[in-house]
Amino acid sequence: MKGFLPEQDPLSQLPLAFDAWQTMANALPQQLLNTRFRTEIEQLPVFPVEQLQSQPELECAMRLLSYLGHAYVWTTGSEPAQQLPARLATA
């Protein structure tokens, strides 16, 4: 029994097709200090949303994109971004 928590733990990794995105998210604490963070997000490959195959994968992708989107807007050392790049907005 897990009390109020779900029976299954959420996924912590997406499949290999999402590796560039997963790597960026895993390094997020360090990336926030990187003055090129926004540029690096803009250069990521297209997010292969069509390869998500299950509800847990969808939820993991939502968390990952939410974290990266929030970080993109509020990157330290600059003004908040007024819009998200297509890489984040259309995924």
C-alpha positions in Angstrom: 0.0 0.0 0.0 1.2 3.5 -0.8 -1.5 5.5 0.9 -2.6 8.4 -1.3 0.2 7.8 -3.9 -0.6 5.9 -7.1 0.0 2.2 -7.2 2.7 2.5 -9.9 5.5 5.0 -9.7 5.7 7.6 -12.5 8.2 7.0 -15.3 11.5 8.8 -14.8 12.8 8.3 -18.3 11.3 8.5 -21.8 12.4 6.0 -24.6 15.6 6.5 -26.5 14.0 8.6 -29.2 13.7 11.4 -26.6 17.3 11.2 -25.5 18.3 14.8 -26.3 15.3 16.2 -24.5 15.8 13.8 -21.5 19.5 14.8 -21.3 18.6 18.5 -21.2 16.0 17.9 -18.5 18.3 15.8 -16.4 21.0 18.5 -16.5 18.5 21.3 -15.8 20.0 22.5 -12.5 23.4 23.0 -14.2 21.7 24.3 -17.4 20.0 27.1 -15.5 23.4 28.7 -14.9 24.3 28.4 -18.6 23.9 31.7 -20.5 23.2 29.7 -23.7 20.3 27.7 -22.2 17.7 29.3 -24.4 19.8 28.8 -27.5 20.4 25.1 -26.6 16.6 24.6 -26.2 16.0 26.2 -29.6 18.5 23.8 -31.2 17.0 20.5 -29.8 15.5 18.2 -32.4 11.8 18.1 -32.9 10.1 16.4 -30.0 8.8 13.1 -31.4 5.4 13.2 -29.7 4.0 10.6 -32.1 6.3 8.0 -30.5 4.7 8.3 -27.1 2.8 5.1 -26.6 1.3 5.0 -23.2 -0.3 7.2 -20.5 2.8 7.0 -18.3 4.9 8.1 -21.2 2.5 11.0 -21.9 2.7 12.1 -18.3 6.5 11.9 -18.2 6.7 13.9 -21.4 4.3 16.5 -19.9 6.5 16.9 -16.8 9.7 17.1 -18.9 8.2 19.8 -21.3 6.7 21.7 -18.4 10.1 21.9 -16.6 11.9 22.9 -19.7 9.3 25.5 -20.7 9.3 27.1 -17.3 13.1 27.2 -17.2 13.1 28.7 -20.7 10.8 31.6 -19.6 12.6 32.2 -16.3 16.3 31.5 -17.2 18.5 33.4 -14.8 20.4 36.5 -15.8 17.9 37.7 -18.4 14.4 39.0 -18.8 11.6 36.5 -18.9 10.9 35.2 -22.4 7.8 36.6 -24.0 7.1 33.4 -26.1 8.2 29.8 -26.3 10.1 28.5 -29.2 8.3 26.2 -31.6 10.3 23.3 -30.2 8.5 23.7 -26.9 5.2 25.2 -27.9 4.2 22.6 -30.5 5.4 19.5 -28.8 
